[in-house]
């Protein structure tokens, strides 16, 4: 490699590293956005012992855990807690009526949830690979069954992931997560 290439490459790498440190996901520990519908995981997954996979159906087969369509909610809420304000709002969304605040028209349109656990675009994370190897969801997401409002409990930054991979003899080469 020649000197001219180094003069260009080193500053670019420096800027990328600095940007990563500034915008690192570890800054988001405790992040708990207000959702369009205050979904209470403690009631559903905790008190009612609903399996995470009932709503997050693709977690075992896909890179993404997925959020459920409104129809999944309505499997129960057609008959359960139908007089509650939030369930009425959900029913109106499902039935396609206009509501105040977050209008959605068309039957079965999903609630526009705000992502809590997110990775930068240059990071590849596959939920199904981790689930198939026995990694419990709470390792990264915390005890969601006890959360009234879901929040990020781990940094989910590169150091967090690399340490976990080391502790569990998982692949640790760059191409495992960066594609």
C-alpha positions as CSV (number, residue, x, y, z in Angstrom):
1,X,0.0,0.0,0.0
2,X,1.4,3.4,-0.9
3,X,1.7,6.5,1.3
4,X,-1.0,8.4,-0.7
5,X,-3.5,5.6,0.0
6,X,-2.7,5.7,3.7
7,X,-3.2,9.4,3.8
8,X,-6.8,8.9,2.5
9,X,-7.7,5.6,4.2
10,X,-6.5,6.4,7.8
11,X,-8.6,9.7,8.1
12,X,-11.7,7.9,6.7
13,X,-11.3,5.1,9.2
14,X,-10.8,7.7,12.0
15,X,-14.0,9.5,11.1
16,X,-16.0,6.2,10.9
17,X,-14.7,5.2,14.4
18,X,-15.4,8.6,15.9
19,X,-18.9,8.6,14.4
20,X,-19.6,5.2,15.8
21,X,-18.4,6.3,19.3
22,X,-20.5,9.4,19.2
23,X,-23.7,7.7,17.9
24,X,-23.1,4.4,19.7
25,X,-26.3,2.5,20.7
26,X,-24.9,2.4,24.3
27,X,-26.2,5.9,24.6
28,X,-29.7,4.5,24.3
29,X,-29.8,2.3,27.4
30,X,-33.0,3.3,29.1
31,X,-34.6,4.4,25.8
32,X,-38.3,3.8,26.0
33,X,-40.3,5.7,23.4
34,X,-43.9,6.6,23.8
35,X,-45.8,4.2,21.5
36,X,-48.9,5.0,19.5
37,X,-50.7,2.5,21.8
38,X,-49.4,1.9,25.3
39,X,-48.9,-1.9,25.0
40,X,-48.2,-3.4,28.4
41,X,-45.9,-6.4,28.1
42,X,-46.3,-7.1,31.9
43,X,-50.0,-7.8,31.5
44,X,-49.6,-9.9,28.3
45,X,-46.3,-11.7,28.7
46,X,-46.0,-11.5,32.4
47,X,-49.4,-11.8,34.1
48,X,-51.1,-13.7,31.2
49,X,-48.0,-15.8,30.4
50,X,-48.4,-15.3,26.6
51,X,-45.4,-16.7,24.8
52,X,-43.4,-14.0,22.9
53,X,-43.7,-16.0,19.8
54,X,-47.5,-15.6,19.7
55,X,-46.9,-12.0,18.6
56,X,-43.4,-12.1,17.3
57,X,-44.1,-15.0,15.0
58,X,-41.0,-14.8,12.8
59,X,-38.3,-14.8,15.6
60,X,-37.4,-18.4,15.0
61,X,-37.4,-18.3,11.2
62,X,-36.3,-14.9,10.2
63,X,-33.6,-12.3,10.9
64,X,-36.2,-10.0,12.3
65,X,-38.6,-10.7,15.2
66,X,-41.4,-8.8,13.6
67,X,-44.2,-6.9,15.2
68,X,-47.7,-8.4,15.0
69,X,-50.4,-7.2,12.6
70,X,-53.4,-5.7,14.3
71,X,-55.3,-8.9,13.5
72,X,-53.1,-10.8,16.0
73,X,-54.2,-8.4,18.8
74,X,-57.8,-8.7,17.7
75,X,-57.7,-12.5,18.1
76,X,-58.2,-11.8,21.8
77,X,-59.4,-8.3,21.9
78,X,-62.5,-9.0,20.0
79,X,-63.7,-10.4,23.3
80,X,-61.2,-9.3,26.0
81,X,-61.1,-5.9,27.6
82,X,-63.3,-4.5,24.9
83,X,-64.5,-1.5,27.0
84,X,-61.0,-0.2,27.7
85,X,-60.0,3.0,25.9
86,X,-56.9,1.6,24.3
87,X,-58.7,-1.5,23.1
88,X,-61.5,0.6,21.6
89,X,-58.8,2.6,19.7
90,X,-57.2,-0.6,18.5
91,X,-60.6,-1.9,17.4
92,X,-61.3,1.3,15.4
93,X,-57.9,1.0,13.8
94,X,-58.7,-2.6,12.9
95,X,-62.2,-1.7,11.6
96,X,-60.6,1.0,9.5
97,X,-62.4,4.0,11.2
98,X,-60.6,7.4,11.5
99,X,-59.5,8.1,15.0
100,X,-58.0,11.2,16.6
101,X,-54.2,11.4,16.7
102,X,-53.1,8.5,14.5
103,X,-55.6,7.9,11.7
104,X,-55.2,4.7,9.8
105,X,-57.8,3.7,7.2
106,X,-58.3,0.2,6.0
107,X,-59.0,-3.0,7.9
108,X,-56.1,-4.8,9.3
109,X,-53.6,-2.0,9.0
110,X,-50.8,-2.3,11.6
111,X,-50.2,0.1,14.4
112,X,-47.1,2.1,13.6
113,X,-44.9,1.0,16.5
114,X,-41.6,2.8,17.3
115,X,-38.6,0.6,17.3
116,X,-37.0,0.3,20.7
117,X,-34.0,-2.0,19.9
118,X,-32.3,-1.0,16.7
119,X,-28.9,-1.5,15.1
120,X,-27.1,0.7,12.6
121,X,-27.6,-0.3,9.0
122,X,-24.1,-1.7,8.7
123,X,-24.8,-4.3,11.4
124,X,-26.4,-7.6,10.4
125,X,-28.2,-9.3,13.3
126,X,-30.3,-12.5,12.9
127,X,-32.8,-13.3,15.6
128,X,-33.4,-16.8,14.4
129,X,-29.7,-17.8,14.6
130,X,-29.6,-16.7,18.2
131,X,-32.9,-18.3,19.2
132,X,-31.9,-21.6,17.5
133,X,-28.7,-21.6,19.6
134,X,-30.6,-21.2,22.8
135,X,-30.0,-17.5,23.5
136,X,-32.9,-16.3,25.7
137,X,-34.6,-13.1,24.5
138,X,-34.0,-11.6,28.0
139,X,-30.2,-11.7,27.4
140,X,-30.5,-8.7,25.1
141,X,-34.0,-7.4,25.8
142,X,-34.1,-7.8,29.6
143,X,-37.1,-9.2,31.4
144,X,-39.8,-7.8,29.1
145,X,-42.4,-9.8,30.9
146,X,-42.0,-7.4,33.9
147,X,-42.0,-4.2,31.7
148,X,-45.1,-2.1,31.6
149,X,-43.3,0.0,29.0
150,X,-40.5,-1.7,27.0
151,X,-37.1,-0.1,27.2
152,X,-33.6,-0.8,26.0
153,X,-31.7,-2.4,28.9
154,X,-28.4,-3.3,27.2
155,X,-26.1,-1.2,25.1
156,X,-26.3,-3.6,22.2
157,X,-23.1,-2.0,20.9
158,X,-20.2,-3.8,19.3
159,X,-18.4,-4.4,22.6
160,X,-21.6,-6.0,24.1
161,X,-22.0,-8.4,21.2
162,X,-18.3,-9.3,20.9
163,X,-18.1,-10.1,24.7
164,X,-21.2,-12.3,24.4
165,X,-19.7,-14.1,21.4
166,X,-16.5,-14.6,23.3
167,X,-18.3,-15.9,26.4
168,X,-20.3,-18.4,24.3
169,X,-17.6,-19.5,21.8
170,X,-19.6,-17.9,18.9
171,X,-18.0,-16.7,15.7
172,X,-16.1,-13.5,16.2
173,X,-14.8,-12.6,12.8
174,X,-16.0,-9.2,11.3
175,X,-18.2,-10.8,8.6
176,X,-20.4,-12.4,11.3
177,X,-22.1,-9.1,11.9
178,X,-20.8,-6.8,9.2
179,X,-21.9,-7.5,5.6
